[in-house]
């Protein structure tokens, strides 16, 4: 199985900051899928580049793409827009679960605009860019994503 973590950050892509959220998400993915190939990439907050990367991952058979960053209210936060351009079907429950799971400890989680959906058989989920936010959101949906990927791949039916 191929998984991807796509960090979206102007500052990290320019070398002004070190990406800690992306590697933290990779570590959590390895706990669930230790044998998976995990591809990482770092991009600036550029809607065209994000959409192109998502399409590339989906066309190469990547099962899951987790974006990290670009989901806030800032003027350059365009990850949800890029994701909506790419996906065929939304999976709104995943985004709702992430916000609800994170908001208990951080009410600002409700400001996240992250979305989730599918492009063909690739599941794409937008996580926030902070390490804490990304890990909390992943924890809120990890079991759901695991089951969702099994269903997408035809290996399991709905409970």
Buried (B, 14 or more C-beta within 10 A) or exposed (E): EBBBBBBBBBBBBEEEEEBBBBBBBBEBBEEBBEEBEBBBBBBBBBBEBBBBBBBEBBEEEBBBBBBBBBBBEEEBBBBBBBBBBBBEEBBEEBBEBBBEBBBEEBEEBEEBBBBBBBBEEBBBBBBBBBBBBBBBBBEBBBEBBBEBBEEBEEEEEEE
